[in-house]
Amino acid sequence: MNETSAKLCRVVCALLLLGAGGSCARQKKSPHAATRSHVAPDKKEIGIPVLEYHGIVDTDEELDRVISLNNPKDTNRNALWILTSSFQKQMQWLKSKGYQTISPDDLLAWMDGGNLRVKHPVLITFDDGYKNEQTEGADYLKTLGYVGTFFVSTAVIDHDNSPGRHMTWGDLAAMQDDGMSIHSHTVSHCPLLTKCGNTDKKLDVELQNSEDRIQKKLGGGHRHFCYPGGENNANVREHVKKANYDLAFVGGDTCARQDSDRTGVPRLTINSIKMTPEQEFLRFKKLMLRCVPPK
Ligand SMILES: [Zn+2]
């Protein structure tokens, strides 16, 4: 493909992303499946953007390697990882627009009717406890004076099967000292609608023991949760309430509102599925701008 054709393709891809839901693939070998990349241009709502990130890696080759290593059939989930350069560009944009980071406790206080301390709030979250969420995520947030929230599965932290792949309790304690929040993503990252949701007892163990362990290792406070894969139903949400969680987060593309269901607080899922870095950035900005900060 010559440069003119490449430019034309980028323009067409951008237009398709704007109007038809991100149907252009990364010009790479991975056949990522299509997912929620469409963002309606005119939809705005008063609410707080809660960003949802997963692993962050510093090269395209590493991104492809991770996708093929983890589970080639589950391309949707694994393409939720993004490049360091994309993450930094997004954070720099937030900084340039005057966004300030808040914690889940701040979000809870606002949902309870309290005032926000900041004009342009954003809650930045990371799922799964990968080590690179610290080295590429938290460490960079710190340089900007930002904080993030990390949802970890406690058995994965206790018994990292690939040493160095996930954070340790020592890593999490150090991050907490830097102002980061650490909360539950179950004990084993077991799907709650199938494997771990088929008995109430298993469900309670996954929900209760995980945040209990975090609070025992890192200290107590409000209890917050994030569903593995976003999987939940009415029964799972009842058990979330029984485990005394204040807020439980899902994925999606809408803002957290003051009246959002506390057992299903929406986040803006960031991914690299079927997008070039330029398209990813465009989508990120459109998602952010749909959330009008509360007065
Ligand atoms: Zn997860």
Boltz pocket constraint, residues with backbone or C-beta under 6 A from the ligand:
constraints:
  - pocket:
      binder: B
      contacts: [[A, 127], [A, 128], [A, 185], [A, 189], [A, 227], [A, 228], [A, 229]]
      max_distance: 6.0
